Amino acid sequence: MPGQKQSRVSADEDYYCKNSNSSSIRQSVFEKLDENPSLTAKSLCKLLDLPYFRYWNYVGRLRWEWKYYHRSEHGSECSIHAWRGWCYVPSGLDRSKAVDQGWLVSKARNRWLLWRGGLGRLQWFETGRVNLYVRKPANLGKAYQLVCNGFSFTGLLTDFKVIEQVLASVRFKGAHYVFNTEQRLPRLTIDLFAKSNGVIIKVGDVSHPTGVEVIATYPDWAERNEEFLNVIKGVLLDGFCMKGSSGKLDYTV
């Protein structure tokens, strides 16, 4: 009878759970899943020499516990090794004062300034653009703090509203994500989507032989298109605000 079979399986499972050998079998199941996460309950019973029709329910529960139990931490743990971005500061800032406050003058022709700190470095151009390079482990909060260290704490920016506008302009440019698998992987590089989407995937690299590396970059063409769109929007808004005495729009710039 189906009901008798179900009760018999439940009784065997209860007996197995109370057995002193259950902890060692549980550990064996976890070790097998660490080696191969795609193993099913049937495959696990076969590898551990357990009768499938007797222990499939319990092994399935162990498999579920291995996958979802938060203390086991068998998930995709990601660490951000590098974070790059940019922002804009007002063009009227005194760059000579910045040099006196610890900024370094580069030998480049465009005369950008360099700020180095414990959180990373800043690259300040004469156009007002500032490139951010945040050290690992990186996050957006550290990017904000790096900007404040270079401009607010040095006295270059003292207006709180201006500082808020600068922090609001911080944008993502690229990052290096590493997902550790705890086992050595074959070396492989997938750069098929580098130009179109700015994504490169590396597996088994020398720097991270047991990790899956995802290098994400905001494409330059997308950044140029966004800047061009902002310029067009600004021109259109200025044109609509400029009206002649006849009520017609004057688009003269």
Helices and strands as residue ranges (DSSP letters): H 2-18, H 22-35, H 41-47, H 52-68, E 78-88, H 95-100, E 104-105, E 113-117, E 120-124, E 129-135, H 140-147, I 148-152, H 160-168, E 171-180, E 188-190, H 194-197, E 199-203, E 211-217, H 220-241
